[in-house]
Each structure stands twice: as structure tokens, then as C-alpha cells.
Amino acid sequence: MLKLKNIGLFAIYVLLGLSMSGQSLAQKMDKNFFNRIKTEKVQSDQSVEWKNFGPGMSGYCEEFWCHPTDTNVMFMGPDMHVTYGTWDNGKSWHTIKDSDGDGKDLERTLDIVFSLQNPDYGVALERYGNIFETKDRGRTWKLVYTITEKNNPVFKKNSSYNAFTKIAIHPTNDNIWFIGVGNFWDVKANHKTQKNPNGLIHSRASYGYILKTTDKGKSWTKIANHISDELDVARIIINPANADHMIIATSHGVYTSSDGGDSWKASSKGLPNNLPRDLCSYYNPKTKEFVLYLVEQTVYTAKGKTTEATGGVYKSVDGGASWINITGNLGINLSVIADSGVRDRYHRTISHWFGIDKNVSKKTYTTYPDKTLSVYNRIVVNPLDKNEIYLSHNKKHDRGFGPGEVWKTENGGKTWFACVRDGKYWIAEKDKAYWQEKNNPTGANIEFAHIQGEMDEGSETAGNRMMAINAKGDVFLGIAQQTVRSNNKGASWQQVDDYETAPGSNAWVGRGGSDLPGRFMLLETGIEDRYLLCSGEHGLWETTDLGTYPDKDAVAVKQIEGQVHDHSGNHASHSTSTVAVHPNDTNTIYILSWRQEHRGKLRRTQDGGKTWENISTIFDGNNNSWEGLAMTYSLQIDPNKPDNMYFCSIRKPISEVGSSVKENILTKGGYGVYRSTDAGYTWTLSNEGLPAKCSVRRLTMDPQNPEIIYASVNQKSDNDPGGLYKSTDKAMTWSKVKVPAVVKSVNNLFIDRNTNYMYISCGTRSGEYISGGVWLSKDNGKKWEKIFKAPYVWQTEISPVNSDIILVNVPAQVSTKFKDFKNPGLYLSKDAGKSWTKINKGIGQPDKMVDAKPDPYHENIIWSAGWGSGWFKAIIKE
């Protein structure tokens, strides 16, 4: 019987009357397959769909967008190169990136807006200057325009990408769009100070104008280009009652236009600083009432031994011509709030503003102000109630301070209260009398997922990066790498990233919107169906029982190292690169971390993850404690002699987030192969026979003889040494294995335990097509044949239960090579490499899936991990 995928080619042969020359249809199809994935975009097999199981978010969400009329539709733009949409009011999230694309589309989405005429029509702005269009309410997106150096002379020639800020669609004409230039919303790098009150100029962005199109992006003109060459655009608002009336908030003040953007005038009457941080609007379609709300940059002024703050919240009822102060009682009294953490962050804030050391600030400004303001940077208003306004600050990244993550007014600004509260300050009801006097509730009111314990013992320092409100008045925040939502006007908040399988189980099923840096997955742990999953910034996880959770194909996970153990002043390991289980004791697990807490240490649990200890320090460095050291991988334990352990430290990583440090940063440790003969207490760097300055990316233990170990040496540039090396003396010495002459970089070796066949994955980001691919040796490396053609392959894995099942992981090369190979992603063979199919459906990062493996017990299940999108499971259907 002909398979569906063969019908197209078969029909061509029939129509052309061509002979198959004695070859089977499958053989002919396979001959063309590699040419097709090289030269044309190929659709993935739709029967294999990857489901993201989380954990949800676990990264910073930069932006969140609610559809203006359909409250079931929302989008989020996290920072790890992923963008998600929901069409069921947040019950599930799905990538809106092209699973069969190059991975660069909607990689860092800056803004998404929808038409007020057609709810299915929307436009998205992405950091490379790409503009995408949707006609199906955001389910699929098509690139319609790219802002380039050629069509935009101010485009930054030496920048890796060109940052923009916001996009707006004309309320009555979908052909007209406006795009702001600049880097305004870079909360980690664009900080205002007394010296630079308008913000910092960054090489990644253009400045000085707004782009306008009247033909859906076919052509553009520049407007508002007379204000300042350094104009950084924060918001573009068009009055729904009069589309010629526009208001912009910028780094250089507020401006209004009465002629559709052709001319602009300053509109700052009533603003103390005219340094807007955010702007939003309320519109009542029945009464045509239009109100603007603005939050100012807080400006600090020295007053003897204390400081004075000016800024706050303002509204305009005349379209921006004048502004009314609605700051009310927003200011807090630091002479009463004596919490050491709050006061320390106050000095962090004002010292940053003044450009002095924090310790100097503490010695100079010894009197705490009785009314001061934090640095607020987000504001939204309930579209159903003009008096219900929310105000946010990011204490971690934007130099804010004071109790309360988000403040709210219900009476148009007369009084404000902290409506988002977490951490020990609120749980302990500190300064209760003060807050009662302000009619401010006390106690924490946020429910988190796996970070609950950490947040309960913390002091509101995580930082809120985004804030959005939908057409019904539901509010969304991004706190501590978690998305939280309030459906009751801010009275309480619940995380909406994960489902808990049962109350108190701490077992979570992600809803599909993960921003987690997925890392190595260990699928054989001595306990069937217990898989161990490494991650960046969120520690180590294990799969666990679903309990009564209704979807039995779902995956529940439980954190066994990370935020769940951040308590009582102790800090767990957050960035776990590799893991191994003792062959004789399934409760004894070892991990290595390359950054943040416990970096450079071998960490061990002997009770299945309940408690952990450091048993050796292998790396240390003279950089900051939260920064990375040497990236590590391939932690291996000899199953016959468990005291023998191995791992590699990667000089030049290619699939990790970030890079290993230069050796002069390391005060302890180096690069190459490490071995231990005493169960990990002491380690020796063992590189004899390996090329100098080489990068050992992976180690592979021979499944027949664990004393034989292979080192895959990767190239990152053409001058790097590369190849495959072998040790027959437990990693003491190394000799080169002969591989095909065209192979320059060996990124991974896999040995099939059932056949002892060897598979090497080869190629580099900028290398030649012929040097990449997957090569097979059936005779222990004497002869090699190419079984998969691609310019760059990170990994090849064979199913332990069926050697016919092969999974190949193909990342993208550098952007200049995209035209030479069209289809990065994951590939599956079910017949030992005779035929292949592309299986990207459901993944948003086909260009950088960092791990991919067949299940060791179920031949119809496969697993993968995304560079910034957590973990995935797929079922191979017959």
C-alpha cells in the first residue's frame, strides 16, 4: 500500500510517463528527500505532534497582549525566543512561531495589535525589524515586511538586530500602521538617571522618528522626526473617537497630533518632569469619553539628609492638552517602614539616580523621607471602569523599592493601595498599623506554582516585567518568572502557567507556554518511567504520577532541586547542566551546575532529591557569583565500578544558553575531560592525547565496555580542532579515531547498545554542507557511511527498544546559510535510516532543540528539550 507522503511523487511519475528504472518508490523518494529539505521548505509529518509540558513560563515574560474584543485570545512574548498564543482563555498555550520555519520568526516579539474592524486581523512587530500579519486571529502569521538598511537609512549597520518599540493600527483603517523606534522597553538595560533622564542610547536601535504606512507595510514614511534625533517611543495611542488625534509618550516627553501624525506639538502642561514611563487610555464607545493615564519617571532631589521625589500618576481629559495629578496617597513613609530590605532598595534606587555608590547614599541620606515614590513603569486601566487603575514597578530590574508589587486605585487616583502582595513582609503583617491607616489590606494574596516556598520566604525582589488587562478587566502580571492573573479586580492572584495534579501534590502539568531553558534529559534512571530533566534557572525535575489528572497522555513533573529548596536562608542549585544516577542506588543522584548557586560543584542527593549536599568543588572563578563558569555535560558513572565517574567541560558550547568563560576567569578548573576514581570527591583533568585548546562537547561510554570512552570534539570556528577521540584506559589517555576526511566537527557520538553501531553527528554553524550530517559505522569506526544529509547536526539517538527508530536533531546554521538549507528541526526514521520524515509540529524552536531522545521503554514515544521552551513529548502514531 502506498503511504500518503508518496502519492505526490508517484503521481508525477505517472503523469510524465517516466520509468522507475527498477527502483522501488520508497528508494526514489528517499533519493529526493535530502535535496528537498535542502532547497525547499518541507511541511512536517502532521501525525507527530509535540506537546509542551513545562514547567509553564519559568522565565521572564517581556510582554503580554490581550485581544481587544475576544477575551479568549491572548499572546505572550517571553525572553527566551518564544512567542505563544491561547484561544481558550489561557487553558492551553501554543507556539505561534512557524514550526517548519528557520526559528527566527517571532523570536523576540515586541508588540502585537489587532484591528478594531476585523477581529481576525492583526499585526506583530519582531526585533529583527520583521512585521508579521495574521488573518486568523493569531493562529498563523505571515511575514509582510522587513525593515532593513536598504529601505530604512537609519537602520543600525553594526547591530545584530534593530530594536523597535510599539505598533499601532488605525482604529478605522487597517491599511494604516504606526511603528515606534527605539529601545524604550528594555527594562534590564535602559535605565533613567539624573545624568541621563531620557534614557540610554543602545546600538541595537534606531532613534528619532515614527514609521507610518498607509498600505499595510508596502511603503513607509517617517513622521515625528523633528522632535529629537534620540527620540525613543514608548506608546502610540490613537483616539478611537477621532483617528486624526494621536498621542505619543516618548523619552523626550508627551506629544499630540491633530492631523494623523503629520505634525506634532508638545503636550506636557501639568506634568512635573515630562518624562513619561507609560501611557494608556480609556474609551467609552457609548459616550465617546476618552481619558489618558500617564505615569511619570520618578525624579529624586537631594534635600539635606533626605530626598524628595516628584513624579506619580496623571490623567488627561482633554486629549493630552493638559494633565491632572492623580497620585493621591501613593507615596510611602520610609520613616515608619523600617524593614531593612525596603530601605536597602531605597538606597539602591536613589544612589543609581544620583550616580553614586550605595554605601555613600546610606552615609549621606540618613533621614528617610516620610513620603516618597518608587520608580513605576507600567500602567493599565480597566476598559469597563475608568476609575480602576493599576500601577506596576519592577524592583529587580528597574531600581524600584517599597512593599507591594502592583498598586491600584478604585476611585480614580484619590487613594491607592498595594493590591499584589507576596513574601515574608506581608505574611508577617509588618507595619500593620501603618497599612491599616492607609486602608491597605495585609497578608499575601498570590498563589504560585513550584516557586511558592521561595516567594513566601522572599522579600518581593523578583521583579514584575509586564502588565496587561483584557476587555473584561482581568489583569495579568509576570512576577518571578511566573504568570499570574486576577479575575476579581486584584483581590487575589493565581498562577496560570501550570495545572497541579492534586492540591498540595507539587506535581505540575504545564499549559504549553514554557520559557524554561531546557537542558539534558536522563531517561534511564533505574526506575521505569521516572525521567530526570535538567534546566537553566529552575533546577532539576523528575516526571511523576498523574494521579487523577484526566489527560493520561500528559506529563506531570515535580521539582526535586531548585526553588522548592530555597528556604531558611539556604539556596538550592538553579542551573543544572547534567545529571547521573548511581547504578546501584536509584536514590543517589549527582548533578553539576555551571552558574548561579553552587556553580562549579558536584552536588549529590542520597534520598531521591529531598536533600542535597556538595561533595566537591571543581570550578571557581573571579567573576560574579551568579555568572557562569565552565559549561559541563555528559556526567557518566561506570556501571561496573561506580567510583569511576566522568564528565566534560565544554570550551566552546554550541547549544547552551551563553558561553563558557575564558580560562583566565577560572581560578580553579579547566576545559576538557574530567575523571574521578573516588565517587566524585576528587577530580583530575585528563586531556592527554587530545588536541590543545580543543572543545570536548560530549562523552560517550561504550555500552559493552565502560572502560572505553569516546570524546566528541566540536568546532565553533574553522580554526578549532575537531574530531572523534577514544580512550581505552578509563579516560587517562586519548587517541584519534579516523572519521571521513570531510568531517571537521564531531558534535556527538551515539552507540546503539543492541547493534553496537556508531553514529556521529557532524557539522558547524557556518561550515560546508558536505561536512555535516550523520555518519554510521558498523565496524567500530573502521568504515563510515552517511545516512543523513544536513550541514549541521547536534545529535543522533537510537531507540533502546527498537534499533530501527532513529531521531536526528538538526539546528540552524548562521543566517547567511539559511538559503543553503531550509529545514532545521527534528527528523525521524522508523526503518533504520532508509527513509526519513520531518517532525516539527508543535515546537517553536526548530533551530535549537538542545536534546531529543526516543523513550527507553515505549517505542512510540519520543522526547525533546528546547533551548528556551522547556520539554516536549510526542507520540509516534502508526
N, C-alpha and C positions, 0 to 999 in steps of 0.2 A: 504494500500500500504506500502511495506517495504521501510524504508529510507536507503540510501546508506550506512550509517555508521553501519547498522545492517546486511548487506549482508554477511560480513566475518564470523560472529559468526553463522548465520543461515546455511551457507554452511558447517561449521564444524559439526554442529548437524546432518545435512542430511548425510554427508559422514560417520559419525560414527554410524549412526542409533540410536542416543540417543533420548530418550523421553524428552519432555519439561515439563513433570510431571504436566501438567495442568497450568503451569505459562505462561504468555504472553512473547513474545520475548523481549519486552522492559524491563520487570521486570528482566529477566535473564541477559540481557545486563547490566543493572544498577548494578546488584549484582557484576559483574566483573569489573565495571568501576573503582572503587576506588582501587582495587587491581592492576589494570593495571597502573594507574598513580603513584602508589607507587613503583612498581617494574620494569617498563619498560618505555622507552621514548615514549611518545604518540604525534603524529602529531596533530597540531591544526586544527580546522574546517577551511578549506580554503575559505569558503564563507564569513567569517567575517574578514575583513582586516582593521587594524588600520592605519590611515593616520596622520602623524605628521604635525601639522600646526604651530608650532613655539612658540615664535618667533625664527627665524633662529639663530643659534650659541648662542649668549648671554652667552658665556662662553669662556674660553681660549682654542684655538686650539693649541695643542702642536706640531703637525707635519702635513704636507700636502705632498701628493705624487702624482705626475703626471705619468701616464703610459708612458713608453719611446717612444712608437710608435703610440699609439692610443690617440689622443688628446681629444676624447670624454670621456675618462676614467680617473677618479681621485679619490683619497681617502683622508679622513681627520681623524685625531686622536685627538679629544678634550679631556679635562682633567676630565670630569665627567663620565668616564667609558663607553663611547660610541665610536663607530667607524662607519663611513659612507662611501658609495661609490656612484659615479654617472657614468652613461653610456650614458648620453645625454649632455655632456659638461657643467654640472652644472645647468641645468634647474631644475632638481629634484635630491634629495639625499635620499638614503635608507640605513637602517642599514645593515651591513654585519655580524653582530653577529647572532648566531643561536637563533631564536625566541622561539624555543622549547627546548633550552638547559638550563643550570643552571645559565646563566647570566654572568659567569666568563670568557667565551671565548672572546678574543679580547677586554678585558675590558679597558686596557690601552695599545694600540698598539704602539710599539716603532719604528717599521720600516716595510715598505712594498716594495718589489722589484719584478720586472718581468724579465722573460727570454728575451734575445735578439734573441733567436732561435724560440721560440713559444710564441706569444703574449698572449695566453690564460693561460700560466703557470706562477704562482707567488708564493712567499713565504712571510709570515708575522711573525714578531717577537713580542711577547707579554710579559708583565712584569713578569709574573709568571714563566718565563723560557719555555713557550709553543711556539712551532713553528707550524704554520699552512701552508697548501698548498692549492692552488686553481688551477683548471683546466678549469675554465670557465670565465676567465678574472676578477676574484674577486667577482663574484656574490655569490658564496658559498665557504666555507673554511672548511678544514678537519684537525684536529689535527694529526700531524705525529710524533711529538717527544716532550718530556718534559725533560728539563734539571733539574735533581734532585740531592739531596745529594748523592744518591746511585751511579749515573753514572758520577758525577762531584764532586770530593772530596773537591773542594774549595767552593762549594755551601754554602751559609751562613745558618748555622743551626738555628740561633735565629732570623732570619728575616722573616717578614710576606710574603715577596716575594723577588725574586732575580732580580735585575735590570740588563739590558744589554743595549747596545748602538745601533749598526748598524749591518745590514746583507748585504752581497754581494753575487751575483750569478756569477759564472764563465761565461764570455761572449760567450764561445763556447761549454760549457759542463754543462748542467743543473743539473748534479749529484753533482757538487762541489759547496759548500757554505762556507762562512766565517762569523763568528759572533764575534763582539767585546764585551768584558766585561767591566763593569764599570758603572759609573753614570754621564757621561760627560755632558749630555744634560739636567740635572736637573737645569734649569735656576734660580729657586727660592732658591735652597739650595747649589749649588756647585759654590761658588764664589771664584775667584782667588784674592790673596792678596800678598803683599810683603813678608809676612811671609810664605804663602802657595801658591807659584806661580804655582804649579802643580795641585792645586785644593784640595778639601776636600775628605777625605775617609768616605764613608757612610756605615752603617751597612747593608743596603739593597742590596749591590752589592758585587760581586767578582771582583778581580783585577789581573792584571799581565799576561794576555795572550789573544790569539785569538783562537777560536774554529774553526776547519776545518773538513768538512765531504766530502767524495768522493762518497757517496752512498745515497744522499738525506736524510741525517739525521739518517740513521740506526746506524752508528757508528761515533765517533768523535776522533780527536786528538788535542793536544794543540800545537800551534805554537807561535812564537814571545814571548816566555815565559822566555827569558833570559835578557830582557831589564830592567825591574823593577818589583818588586813584587807589586808595586802600579800603574802599567800601566793602564790608563783609555783611552779607544779607542774612538776617535771622528769620524773618517771616514776610510773606506776601499775602495780604488779605484784600479780597475784592468784596465790595458791598453788594450783597445779593439784591438789594432794592434799587441800586444804581450802579451798574457794572463799570461805568466810567470813573467811579470813585474808588480809588485804591489807597491802601496804607501799607507802608513797609517799615519794619523795625530793623535797624542796621547797627553796625558797630559805631557809626557816626551820627546816631540819632534817629528820630522818627520823621518820616516824610509822607506827604499825601499828594495825590494826583487827582485832578477832576476831569482829565481827558484821556483816560485809558492808559496812562503811563507815558504819554508823550512829554509831559513836563511835570516837575516836582517842586514842592516847597517845604521848607522845614515846618514842623508842627509840634513844637515842644513846650508850648505855653502851659505852665503849671508843673512841669517836671523839674525836680531839683538838680538832676545830673544829666538828663537826656542821654542816658546810656542804657537803652533797653536790653534786657536779657531774654524776654519772651513777650509775645503778644498773642491774644486770642480774641474771639468776638462772639457775641450773642445776637441772634436774629430771630424775630418773631414774624413768620410769614403772614399772619393774620393782621397784625397791627403795623407791620413794616418797621418796628422798633429795631434799631441797630446800635449795639453798645460795644465798645472796645475796652479790653482789660490789658494792662501792661504791668510787668514787674521790672523795676529798675535795678541796675547794678548797685550794690551797696558800696558807698564811699565812706572810708574811715578818716577822721581828722583827729589829730592829737590835741588834747585839752589838758595840759599839765601832766598829771599822773594817770589820767584816764583817756578814753577816746569817745568820740561822738560819731554816730552812724546816721547817714542820710541815704534814703532810697525808699524801698517799700513798694506798695501796690497802688495803681492809679487806674481810673476809668475815664472814658470819654463818651459823652452822649451827643456830641456834635461832629462825629466822623473824624476825630483826631485833631480838630482845630484847637481844643483846649483840654486840659486834664485835671481831674479832681482826685485828691488824695483819699484813698480808702484803706490806708494802712491800719487804722484803728489801733487796737491794743496788741498788735502783732509783736512788738518788741518784748524782750525778756529781761529780767532783772538778775544780773550776774552777781550782784552783792548778796542776793538771797540764795541763788542756785550755786551752792559751794562744791558741787561734785567736781572732783579733781580732773576727770576726763573731759568734762564740758569746758572747764577753764583752760585746760591744756590746748584744746582745739580752738578756743577763742584766741589764744596767743599765736597758735599756728596760722590762724586766719589773718590777724592784723599784722603780724610780722611779714607775712607774704605780701600784703598790700603795701606796707611801708618799705619793703626790700631790706629788712634787717633780720638778724638771727633770732630764732625764737627765744633763746635764753636772754638776749638783750631786751626783747619785748617784756619778758617777765620781770626784769630788773627795773625797767623804765616805767611801765604802765601797771603800777602796783594797786591802783584803785579800780575795782571792777565797776563798769557802768551799770546804772540802775534801769536803763532802757537802751537796748542795743538790738541790732538786726543781724541775722546771718546773711550769707550770700545765696539768694534764691535765684533759681534759673529756669523754672517751668511753671506755667500757669494754664489751667483749663477752667471752663465754666460749663455748668450743666445746660445743655441746649433747651431744656424744659423749664429752667428756673434761673433767671439772671442773677439772683442773689446768692446762689450756691456756687462758690468758687474754691478751687483747690490750688495750693501753692507748695512747690517742692524745692528741696535743696539737696545737693549731692555732697555730703560731708567728707566722703573719702577722696573724691577726685577734684572737687571744686572748692576746696578750702572753706567748707561751711562748719557750723558748730551749733550746739544747743539741742536740748531734748526735742523729740518729735521728728519723724521722717517727712511727714507732709502735714501742712496746716490748712485749715478750712474756715470759711465763713459761711453762715447761713442767712446773714442779714445784710448782704451787700457790702461787707467790709467794716461794719461798725465794731464787731468783735470777731476775734479769731481764736481757734483752739487747735491743739495738736491732735489730729484725727487718726494718725498712723503711729502706733507706739509699740516698740519691742525692746527686749533687753532687760537687764537687771535693774536699771534705774526705774523703769516703770513698774516692773513686777514687785520691787521692794517699796513702791509708792514713796520714793524720796520726795522731799519738799511738798508733801501732800497739802499742807495748809496754803501754801502759795498757789498751787494749781486749783484748789477749791475756790480761792478768792477770785481766780480768773474764770471760774465756771468751766474748767477744763477737766474732762474725765482722767482718771489714772488707771493704772493696770495695762498690761499688754493686750493688744487686740488683733494680732496676726497669727494665723496658723500656717506654719511652714511644712515642708516635707522632711527630707533627711537632714536638713540643717537646723531643725528645731532646737536641739540641745545647744548647739553653738550660738544661735541667736538669743536664746534665753539667758545665756551667761555673758553675752557681749554687751556693748555699750553704744549701740546704734552708730557704728562706724562703717557699715558696709557700703553705703552709697546708693542713692536712687538715681538710675541713669535715664529713665523715661517715664512719661506720664501721658495717659490718653483717656478720653471719655467718649462713650458711644451715644447714640441718639436717644437712648432710654435713661442716660445718666449714670450707667455703670462705669466705674473708674478702674483703670489698670495701671500698675506700677511695676518697676523692676528693682527689687530690693535684694541685695546679697545673692545675685545670680539666680534669682527666683522670681517668677511672675506671680503677682498677687492681684486679686480682684475683690471689689466690694460691690455687692448688689443691694446694699441697704444704706446708701448715702454716707458711706465711710464709717459707720458704726463698728463694723468688723470687716476683716480681710482674710481671704483664704487663698492658698497657693492653688494654681490651676495648671501646673506642669505635669503632675503625676496623679494616678489613682492609687490609693492604698488598698491592698487586697482585703484587709480587715482592719478595723480600728485598733491601733496600737501594735500592729504587726511589724511596722517599719519595713515592709516589703512593698515595693513600688513598681507600677507599670506606667511607663512614660506614655504621654499622649501624642508623641510624634514630633515635638518641637525641641529637639536637643541641640544645645550649643556646646556640648561637652567635648573636650579634646580626647577622642577615643585613642587608646594605645593597644598594646599587646593583649591578646585573648588566649588564655590557657584553658583548653577544652578537656584535657585529660588530667584529672586531679586526684585520681584514686577513688573517687565517688562518682558513680554514673549520674549524668545529668546535673552535676554541680560544676559550673564553669566559673572561672575566675577572670575578672575583667579589669584591666588597668586603665587609669585615666589621668589626665592632667587636671590639677587643681581640686579634684574630688576623690582622690584616693583609690582604694581597691574595693571591688564589688564582687558578690557571688550571686549566681542565679539561685532562686529559691522556689518553694512550692507556691502555686497559685491559690491554694485554698479553695474558696467558693467563687473566685472570680469567674465570671461567665464565659469569657473567651479563652478556650483551652489551648489555642494556638499562640496566645500572648506569652510574654516573658516577664516574670517578676524578678526584681533584683533587690538585694539588700547590701548596704554599705558595711563593710567589716573593717575598714580603716579609712580615716578621713574625718570629716566634720562630726561624725557620730561620736568620735572620741575626744573632741575638743571640749574639755570641761575641767573644772577645778584647777585652772591655771596651766593645765597640760595641753600640748598641741600635738596633733597627730600628723602623720605623713600625708600630704595632699597630692603630690605629683609623683605617681607610681609608674615607672617605666617598664619594669619587667618583674615576673613572679615565678616561683618554683615551689613545688610541694615535695616534702620528704617522701622518698619511695616506700618507706616502711611505716610512716605515720601520717595519715591524711590530715591531722590537726596541726601539723607543723608546716608552716608556710613561711617563705622568705620573700622579701621584696627589696628593690633598690629604688631610690628616689634621686632625681637629678637637680631639683630646685625646691625652694621653699623649705618648710620644716623638715629636718632630718635629711637634708640633701647630702649626698655622698656617703650615706651609711647603709650597711646591710641591716635590715630590720627583720625580726622574727617573732612569730606567734607560735605558741605550743598548745593553744586551746581553740583553734579554729577561727581566730580573729577577735576574740573577746579582749585580749590584752596583747600588747606588743612591747618589744624591747630592742634596743640597738645592740648588736653584738660586735660590730666592727665599724671603724671609720676608714673609708678607702680614699675619699677625695675631700679636699678642703680648698678654699680659695680666698683671695683678698678682695673680692667684690662683696656687694651687699648680700645679706643672708637670704633674702627672698629670690635672688637671681640664680641662674643656672650655673652648673659646673660642667662636668663631662656627662654627655648623654650615654646611657647604658642600655644594654639589651641582652637577650639570649642567656639568661640565667639558667644554668644546667646543673643537674646533680647526677652523678654516676649511680645508676640503679643497683649495681652490684657492690660498690664501695661508696656509700653516701657521704663519707668525709671528703671525697673529691668533688669539688664544685668549680664552675667556670662561668665567666661572662665576658662580654666585650664592651669596651668604651669606645664610642664612635668619634673619630676625629672630625669627620665631615658628614654630618647627618643629611639625609635627603628626604626623609618622610616625616621627620619630627617637627614639632612646633618650636621654632627658634633654632639656635645653633649651639654647639659646644663652645666653650671659651677657649681662647688661646692658651697655650701651655704656660705662658708667663703669669697668667691669672691663678693657675693652680699652685697652691703651696704644699699640696700633697696629692699624689696620684699622677697618672699619665694616660696615654692612649694606646689601645691595642687589646691584647688578650690577658685576662687575669685568671689565675688559678689559686685554689685553696686546697690544702690537704688535711685541714682540721675542722671541717664543717663550717667554714666561713669566718672563723675568728681571726685568721691572718690571711693576707693575700699577697701574691707575687705577680708583678707584671712580667709576662713571659712572651717576648717577641722574637726570640732567636730564630732566624731564617725568614722572617717577614721583611718586606721592603721598608726602608727607612721612611718615616713620616707617612706611612700608609693609614688608610681608614678601614678598620675592620668593622663591617656593618652587622654581620650575623655570624653566629657559631652554629654548627650542626654536629650532633653526636651520632656516630654510626649506630643504627639500631641493633646491629648484630654484635658489635664490639665497642662498648662505651669508652675504651681507651683510645679509640680513633676519633679524632675531632677534625672538622673542616672549618676553615675561616674564609668567609666571603669578603673580599676586599673591593670596595667600591671606589669609583672615581666621582669627583664632583666637577673637576675641570680636566682638560685634555692632558695636563702635565702630571696629574696624580697617578701613582702606581695603582694597578688594579689586577684582579685575577682570583684564582682559587688556590688555597693552600691547605696542606694536610699535615696533621701530627699523628704519629703512631705511638707516642710516648706520653700520653696524657697532657698534651699542650706544653711540653717542655721545649720542643724544637719543632720547626716547620719546614716543609719542602713544597715547592710549587707543583701544582697539578696541571698537566697540559690540557688546555682547552682550545677551541678553534681560534685561529690567528686573528680573525676579525673581532673577537670578543675583547673588549678593553676593560669593562667593568662588570664584576660579578656581584650582584646585589643580594643574592640569596641562593642557598642550596637546599633542596629537599630530597631526602632519601625515602623511597617507598619501602616500608617495613615488610610488605608482602612479596615484593619482587626484587628488592634491593636496587631498583633502577634509581639513577641520579638525575635530578632536574636542576639546571642552573637558570636563573633569571638575570637577564643582562641588559645593558644599555645605560645611557646617561641623558640628562635633561637637554643637552644640546648636541648629542652625538649623532652619528650617521645611522640611517635606518638599518643598514646591514649589520651593524654591531649589536643590535638589540635582539630581543625575543627570548624564547625558551628553547633550551637545548637539552636533549636526552642522551644519557649514556646507559647502555645495558650491560656494560662490561667493566664497571668500576672505574670509569673515567678514561679508558684507553681510546675509545671512539665516541664521537658525538654526532647526533643528527638534530636538525632544527625541526621542532614540531609546532612552534607558534611564532608568527612573524609580527613584530612590532618594534618600534625604535627604542622602547624603554619599558622594562618590566621590573616591578619591585618584588614579585613573589609568585611562586607556584606551589600549590598544595594538592596532595592526592588523598582521596578518602581512605581512611584506615579500614573501612568495611567493604570497599569496592574500588579496586585499583583502576577501574575504567572511568571513574569520576575524577576530573581534574578541574581545579579552579585557578585561574590566572588573573593577576592584578596588574593592570596597565595604567600608570599615571600619565599625565600630560607632560609634554616637553615644554621648553620655553616658548613664549608666544610667537616668536618668529618661525617656529617649526609647526605651528598648528596647521598650516596649509599642507604639510607633508604627511600628516597622519590625523585622521578626522574623528577617531573614536576611542578616547580613553575610557577606562572603566573596568568592569569585571566580566570575565569570559568563562564559559562552562563547556566542558566536553563530557559526554556520557559514554564515549566509546574509545577511551584511551588516547584521545588526541586525533582521531581520524576526521572528526567534524567538530565544529565549534558553534556556539551561539553567544551573542552579547546579552548580558542580563543586568541592565542598569535601572530597570523600572523601580522607582521609589526612592532612589538615592539622589541627593543634591550635590554631592561632591565626587562625581565620577573621575575627576582629575587627581584626587588624592584620598583614596581609600587605603588606610595605613595597615590594615590586617584583613585577611579573608581566608576562611577555612571551611572545609566540609566537616560536618558533625562526625564525631568518632563512634557514634552508636547508631545513628539513623541516617541511612544513605540518601534520604530525600530532604534533608535539612542542611542548610549552609548558613554561615555566619560571617559578618564583616564589621569593621570599625571605621568610622570616618574621622578625618583629620580634625574636624570641628563639629561633628554631628552625632557623636555617641556611637551606639551599637545597633546592629540590624540583624534580623533573622529573615530568611526566605525559605519557602517550601518548593521543592522541585516536583512539579506535577507530571504525572505520566501522560 
